[in-house]
Amino acid sequence: MEPSKDISRLIEIMAALRHPETGCPWDIEQNFQTIKPYTIEEAYEVSDAIERGDMDDLCEELGDLLLQVVFHARMAEEAGEFSFGDVVNAITTKMIRRHPHVFDRSDADTPDAVKIQWDEIKQAEKRERAERRARRGITEDFKGGFLGSVQRSFPALTEALKLQERAAKVGFDWSAPEPILDKIEEEIAELRAALQEGDRAKVSDELGDLIFAVVNIGRHVKADPEQALRGTNTKFRRRFNHIEHVLEAEGETLEDATLERMEEIWQAAKAIERALVAR
């Protein structure tokens, strides 16, 4: 099998990888749940390549993301649900349907007319979606209700922030940051108790509550939690790289260094940062 610019070759490759007798053992044992984290990871890597302005990486990462689409479509086809062709048909149908003013199916020629037309199309799509879900016996709908506009596809921190912002619109909110700090302390105490009990499910639940409360205080002090955490991640990378470089200069490795020695270098890195900020 040879590489090709034709999408059908990628579909053939995935079919070969998933072949139950001659395919790749790793690919064969995957399912939607096990592949989902890779799909999210590839989307973030596309975003990272865009932020860095690296077109070579962007081309490669878009290919990796496309592979994820083909992977999911192949598993769905094996389950008798839909194929890659159905995915393409669905999105082309949606794009043509949502842009009748472009594809000669409408005379909407002003921004206001296009907006009215778009809203009408979206409402029709929602009705059709509800009908499809009903036929499949799906009753729970996170896209319904007052919070339905908040996408579950958001990263968890962003979803938490959006849910809180949405709830605040109808007054379901804290009046000031200080009570949220009390709530954070309460959640920490509950997390401690869960840890002492050794119940992993409860620990996970209490950890989620704690993070949700921390996101809430970030919202109240106008500090976007996603960006705040990204800044901390960058800081952690920088300080840990300093540990690695210092150890390397001393002829040591990360694996051989003691925790005490690494902490000593970490504190030195913090001191250097403070000195630079003070200038």
C-alpha positions in Angstrom: 0.0 0.0 0.0 1.4 3.4 -1.0 0.7 6.9 0.4 -1.8 9.1 -1.5 -3.5 12.5 -1.4 -6.9 10.7 -2.0 -8.9 10.3 1.2 -10.0 6.8 0.2 -6.4 5.6 0.8 -6.6 6.7 4.4 -9.9 4.9 4.8 -8.4 1.8 3.3 -5.4 2.0 5.7 -7.8 2.3 8.7 -9.8 -0.7 7.5 -6.6 -2.7 7.2 -5.4 -1.7 10.7 -8.8 -2.8 12.1 -9.0 -6.1 10.2 -9.7 -8.7 12.9 -7.2 -11.2 11.5 -4.4 -9.3 9.8 -4.7 -5.9 11.4 -2.7 -4.2 14.1 -3.4 -5.7 17.6 -3.5 -2.3 19.2 -5.9 -0.7 16.7 -8.2 -3.8 16.8 -8.8 -3.6 20.5 -9.7 0.1 20.6 -13.2 1.5 21.0 -14.8 5.0 21.1 -14.0 5.5 24.8 -10.3 4.5 24.5 -9.8 6.6 21.4 -11.6 9.7 22.7 -8.6 11.1 24.7 -6.4 10.9 21.6 -9.0 12.8 19.6 -9.0 15.6 22.1 -5.2 15.5 22.3 -4.8 15.8 18.6 -7.2 18.8 18.5 -5.0 20.6 21.1 -1.9 19.8 19.1 -3.5 21.4 16.1 -4.2 24.5 18.2 -0.6 24.5 19.5 0.8 24.4 15.9 -1.4 27.4 15.0 -0.3 29.3 18.1 3.4 28.7 17.2 2.8 29.6 13.5 4.5 26.3 12.5 2.9 25.3 9.1 4.9 22.1 8.8 3.6 21.0 12.2 0.1 22.2 11.4 0.0 20.1 8.2 1.1 17.0 10.2 -1.2 17.6 13.1 -4.3 18.2 10.9 -3.5 14.8 9.4 -3.4 13.2 12.8 -6.7 14.8 13.6 -8.2 13.6 10.3 -7.0 10.1 11.3 -9.1 10.3 14.4 -12.2 11.1 12.4 -11.5 8.2 10.1 -10.9 5.9 13.1 -14.2 6.8 14.8 -16.1 6.4 11.5 -14.5 3.0 10.9 -15.6 1.7 14.3 -19.1 3.1 13.7 -19.2 1.3 10.4 -18.2 -1.9 12.0 -21.0 -1.4 14.5 -23.5 -0.8 11.7 -24.1 2.8 12.7 -22.6 5.0 10.0 -19.6 5.3 7.7 -17.0 8.0 6.8 -19.2 8.8 3.8 -22.1 9.4 6.1 -20.0 11.8 8.1 -19.0 13.7 4.9 -22.6 13.7 3.8 -23.9 15.1 7.1 -21.5 18.0 7.2 -21.9 18.9 3.5 -25.7 18.8 4.0 -25.4 21.0 7.0 -23.1 23.6 5.3 -25.3 23.9 2.2 -28.4 24.0 4.4 -27.0 26.8 6.6 -25.8 28.9 3.8 -28.6 29.0 1.3 -27.6 32.7 0.5 -24.3 31.3 -0.8 -25.6 28.2 -2.7 -28.4 30.0 -4.6 -31.2 28.7 -2.4 -32.2 32.0 -0.8 -32.4 35.7 -1.6 -31.2 36.8 1.9 -28.8 39.6 1.0 -28.3 41.5 4.2 -26.6 40.6 7.5 -30.0 40.9 9.3 -31.7 38.7 6.8 -29.0 36.1 7.0 -29.2 36.1 10.8 -33.0 35.5 10.8 -32.5 32.8 8.2 -29.7 31.2 10.3 -31.9 31.1 13.4 -34.8 29.5 11.5 -32.5 26.8 10.1 -31.0 26.1 13.6 -34.5 25.7 15.1 -35.4 23.2 12.3 -32.2 21.3 13.0 -33.0 21.1 16.7 -36.5 19.7 16.0 -35.0 17.0 13.7 -32.3 16.2 16.3 -35.0 15.8 18.9 -36.9 13.4 16.6 -33.8 11.3 15.9 -33.0 11.1 19.7 -36.6 10.0 20.4 -36.4 7.2 17.8 -33.2 6.0 19.6 -34.8 6.1 23.0 -32.4 8.8 24.3 -34.2 10.8 26.9 -31.5 12.8 28.8 -30.6 16.0 26.8 -27.8 18.2 28.0 -28.5 20.6 25.2 -31.9 21.3 26.6 -32.9 23.7 29.5 -31.3 26.9 30.6 -27.8 25.5 30.6 -28.2 23.8 27.2 -26.3 26.5 25.4 -23.1 25.5 27.3 -21.3 22.9 25.2 -20.2 19.7 27.0 -17.4 19.5 24.4 -15.6 22.4 26.1 -12.5 21.6 28.2 -13.8 20.9 31.7 -12.4 24.2 33.1 -14.1 26.2 30.4 -17.3 24.3 30.8 -17.3 25.0 34.5 -16.7 28.7 33.9 -19.5 28.9 31.3 -22.0 27.0 33.5 -21.3 29.4 36.3 -21.6 32.5 34.1 -24.9 31.2 32.7 -26.4 30.4 36.1 -25.3 33.8 37.3 -27.6 35.4 34.7 -30.6 34.3 36.8 -29.0 35.2 40.1 -27.7 31.8 41.1 -24.3 33.1 42.2 -22.2 34.2 45.1 -22.4 37.9 46.0 -18.6 38.3 46.7 -15.3 36.3 46.5 -14.9 35.9 50.2 -17.8 33.3 50.7 -16.3 31.3 47.9 -13.0 31.0 49.8 -15.0 29.5 52.7 -16.6 27.1 50.2 -13.1 26.1 49.0 -12.0 25.4 52.6 -15.2 23.3 53.0 -14.4 21.3 49.9 -10.8 20.8 51.0 -12.1 19.3 54.3 -14.5 17.0 52.4 -11.6 15.9 50.2 -9.5 15.2 53.2 -12.3 13.0 54.7 -12.7 11.2 51.4 -8.9 10.5 51.3 -9.1 9.1 54.8 -11.9 6.8 53.8 -10.0 5.5 50.9 -13.0 5.7 48.5 -11.5 6.5 45.1 -14.9 7.4 43.6 -15.7 9.8 46.4 -12.2 11.3 46.2 -12.7 12.0 42.5 -16.1 13.5 43.2 -14.8 15.8 46.0 -11.8 16.8 43.9 -14.2 17.9 41.1 -16.2 20.0 43.6 -13.0 21.7 44.8 -11.9 22.5 41.3 -15.3 23.8 40.5 -15.2 26.1 43.5 -11.7 27.4 42.5 -13.0 28.2 39.0 -15.8 30.1 40.6 -13.5 32.4 42.6 -11.4 32.9 39.4 -14.5 34.2 37.7 -15.3 36.6 40.5 -11.9 38.1 40.5 -11.8 38.4 36.7 -9.0 35.8 36.3 -9.8 33.3 33.6 -9.0 29.9 35.2 -7.8 28.4 31.9 -5.3 31.2 31.3 -4.3 31.2 35.0 -3.6 27.5 34.9 -1.8 27.8 31.6 0.5 30.5 33.2 1.2 28.2 36.1 2.0 25.3 33.7 4.5 27.5 31.9 6.0 28.5 35.2 6.3 24.9 36.2 8.0 24.0 32.9 10.5 26.8 33.4 11.4 25.9 36.9 11.6 22.2 36.3 13.8 22.8 33.2 16.1 24.8 35.6 16.3 21.8 37.8 17.3 19.6 34.9 19.9 22.1 33.6 21.5 22.6 37.0 21.7 18.8 37.6 23.2 18.3 34.2 25.8 20.9 34.8 26.7 19.1 38.0 26.9 15.7 36.2 23.7 14.4 37.8 20.5 13.2 36.3 16.8 13.7 37.3 16.5 10.0 38.1 19.5 10.0 40.5 18.8 13.3 42.3 17.0 13.3 45.6 13.8 15.1 46.2 15.5 17.4 48.7 18.1 18.4 46.0 15.5 19.0 43.4 13.5 21.1 45.9 16.6 23.1 46.7 17.1 24.0 43.0 13.4 24.7 42.6 13.5 27.3 45.4 16.6 28.8 43.8 14.7 29.1 40.5 11.9 30.9 42.3 14.4 33.3 43.9 15.9 34.1 40.4 12.4 34.8 39.0 11.6 37.1 42.0 14.9 39.0 41.4 14.1 39.5 37.7 10.6 40.8 38.5 11.9 43.2 41.1 14.3 44.9 38.6 
